[in-house]
Amino acid sequence: MEDTTTSATTHTATHEGKATADAPAGASLATAQRSLGDRSAAFPLWPVLTAGCPSSSTADVSYPLEVDYAYDRAHPGLFDTLPSPRSQGLERFEPLMPPLHAPGLAEGGTPLVGVGDGVYIKDESRNPTWSHKDRLNRCTVSAAVGSGAQGVVVASSGNHGASAAAFAARAGLRCVVLTAVNAPPAIVSFLRAYDAVVLPVPLEESWPLLRKLSDRLGLHPVSNSTPTHTGHPFGPEGYKSIAYEIHQEVGVPSAVFVPTGYGELLFGVWKGFSELRRLGVASRTPRMFACEPAAGAPLAAALRRNLPAARVPVGPTDAYAISCEVSGYRAAVAVRESGGDALPVDDEAMRAAQRELAGHGLWAELSSAAGLAGLRVHGARRQTPGFDGPVVCISTSSGFKGRGVGAQSAEPADPGWDAVVRRLRAAGLDTA
């Protein structure tokens, strides 16, 4: 993450949208898009390169880009105090965000909930559309607005699509969502509430169709469009705010356990802590642990084989939101540079973690419980020294997003006192 003014080889590009690289960007200190495949290669901030790095990517591996900033102009006081309720939204960290051209929905500012023994849950279900994706889509839809696009297109099985549709509606843009043919009915209802165009298509057809909708109709892609995952250059920048918020409450944790599919969240949180250290606000960074379904676990495979990304067969899992056959290079960077690891967790471990979260009053989607499941699995392995400070597990979304939600209704209960007492005793309540 070097300053582009001192070390980048800047490539030229022509911007085809309304905004230009010289357009006013408010308080944003964003300067360029930098390749993660070749840190010496940087590109102008506009146009947004949604198909990965054009100079370092190959036919087999697509390398993502990140946003670079004039860090020497960032004021460390930006992180001094917790935001007030009236300053919710990514605006409070605007200097280290890409240009926020799209209006927000008071995203972020989610609570840390202690669950004992120095473990905290960062509950991202408190965001406007009940998931962490709202931080990402404030940035991606801002890119669409800045590019002059008529709308956005996203391939998503749930959280991402709902969030993109909400922020597009807020910005006055149309949204086309390519969703799974077996998407939960609750998710489809969520999407249609925002007047999104919902197209259920087979998974293997979603990315090619997304590219066509982008190339032929000018819709701005806010999800991945490459063979191995790159995603949107602006998107993970929104996730940095999670690191900023955690630091404001408990300092730098010893470890962060993150539910991981393609790894954008993992990378964004890691980059946020790295920036805090770079700016002298923190003296260290946490170890990052990627918690992915054992039914596939492409990141674990990539790390094991020392590859930038990997493709694996995927078995059945109910953690559909993070079930992926390909990994992304962002995730590998976060794990390797932090001294962390990839922890495959099975559905049984996630269900146990989901029940544990419910015992603390937190209703989490099964995929969201992967972070806590990873901590429990990691602790049981005893392969590394214990943590020397607080541990944070990120819970990404509400249990409302799970498959089968609403499919069961409660059986009518006999209101007679004796029958009620029997039910209570059967549930373990003291009725003496």
Secondary structure as GFF3:
##gff-version 3
##sequence-region A 1 432
A	DSSP	alpha_helix	4	7	.	.	.	ID=ss1
A	DSSP	beta_strand	9	10	.	.	.	ID=ss2
A	DSSP	beta_strand	30	35	.	.	.	ID=ss3
A	DSSP	beta_strand	41	44	.	.	.	ID=ss4
A	DSSP	beta_strand	65	69	.	.	.	ID=ss5
A	DSSP	three_ten_helix	71	73	.	.	.	ID=ss6
A	DSSP	three_ten_helix	76	79	.	.	.	ID=ss7
A	DSSP	three_ten_helix	85	87	.	.	.	ID=ss8
A	DSSP	three_ten_helix	90	96	.	.	.	ID=ss9
A	DSSP	beta_strand	112	114	.	.	.	ID=ss10
A	DSSP	beta_strand	119	123	.	.	.	ID=ss11
A	DSSP	three_ten_helix	124	126	.	.	.	ID=ss12
A	DSSP	alpha_helix	133	147	.	.	.	ID=ss13
A	DSSP	beta_strand	151	155	.	.	.	ID=ss14
A	DSSP	alpha_helix	159	171	.	.	.	ID=ss15
A	DSSP	beta_strand	174	179	.	.	.	ID=ss16
A	DSSP	alpha_helix	185	193	.	.	.	ID=ss17
A	DSSP	beta_strand	197	200	.	.	.	ID=ss18
A	DSSP	alpha_helix	203	217	.	.	.	ID=ss19
A	DSSP	beta_strand	220	221	.	.	.	ID=ss20
A	DSSP	three_ten_helix	235	239	.	.	.	ID=ss21
A	DSSP	alpha_helix	240	250	.	.	.	ID=ss22
A	DSSP	beta_strand	255	259	.	.	.	ID=ss23
A	DSSP	alpha_helix	264	278	.	.	.	ID=ss24
A	DSSP	beta_strand	287	293	.	.	.	ID=ss25
A	DSSP	alpha_helix	298	305	.	.	.	ID=ss26
A	DSSP	three_ten_helix	320	322	.	.	.	ID=ss27
A	DSSP	alpha_helix	329	338	.	.	.	ID=ss28
A	DSSP	beta_strand	341	345	.	.	.	ID=ss29
A	DSSP	alpha_helix	347	359	.	.	.	ID=ss30
A	DSSP	three_ten_helix	367	369	.	.	.	ID=ss31
A	DSSP	alpha_helix	370	381	.	.	.	ID=ss32
A	DSSP	beta_strand	391	395	.	.	.	ID=ss33
A	DSSP	three_ten_helix	399	401	.	.	.	ID=ss34
A	DSSP	alpha_helix	417	426	.	.	.	ID=ss35
###
